[in-house]
């Protein structure tokens, strides 16, 4: 049987929650299911993207938002995969 599992927001908000998603998907696979996993934005990302464009921002404001999003994703990746160096 094929299962589609969708995760986003709070369920992928940090490395700990992403590990939980992996556990859930792995369990379904171990139970013999073919799993299609859909991951959407990490908690807060959609709101941050909206803030970037409404009202029309100054370039420095957009850069600040991008820097914060980049830092968030680097932090999560570092916790999941270790130091990229």
N, C-alpha and C positions, 0 to 999 in steps of 0.2 A: 504494500500500500504506500502511496506517495502522500507525504504531509508537507504543507507549506507553513512555515513558521516565520512570523514577522516580528521584529524587535526594533524598538526605537525609544527615544526619550529616556525616561528613568531606567528602563531595562538595559540600557547601554551607556549609562551616565559616567561610568568609571571602569577601571580595570577589573575590580572585583565583580561588578555586575556583568561585564563581558565574559569573564570566566564562567559565571553562572549560565549564561547563554550557551557557551560551549558545552557545559555539562548537560543541559537540557537537550541540545541537538544530538550530542553523543549518545545519550540514553535512547532517544528515538531510533537512531541508527542501529544501536545494539539490539533493539527490539525488532529489527528487521524492516524498518520503514526507510523508504527513499525520502530524503529530506531536502526540500528547497528552502534555503534560509534567506530571508530578505531583511536587510539592516537599513534603517533610515537614520536620520540625524541624532546625534548625541544630545542629551538633555540640554536645552538652552540655545542650541545652535540656530534653530529656525527663528526664534525671537531675536537673536543677535543679527541675523541676516536682514530681518525686517527693519531693525533699528538702523542698519547701514544705509537704507535707501529712503526712509521717511522721517522727517521731511528731507528734501535733498540735502545731503550732508556736505561738509567741507572735506577735501581730500585727506587732511590730517586726521579727521574723525574716523573715516573709513579705514585708514591705516591702523589706527588704534584698535578698532574692532577686529580687523584681520589678525593683528598681532595676538590678541587675546584668544581667538579661535585656534590659531596655530599653536600657541602655548598649551592650550587644553589638549589638543590632539597629540602633541609631542609628549606631554605628561602621561597620558593613557598608554601610548605606544611604548614609552620607556618602562612603565610598570609591567606591561605585558611581555615585552621582548628584551628588556635590559637596556643598558647604555648603548646607544648607536655607535659610539666610538669603538 
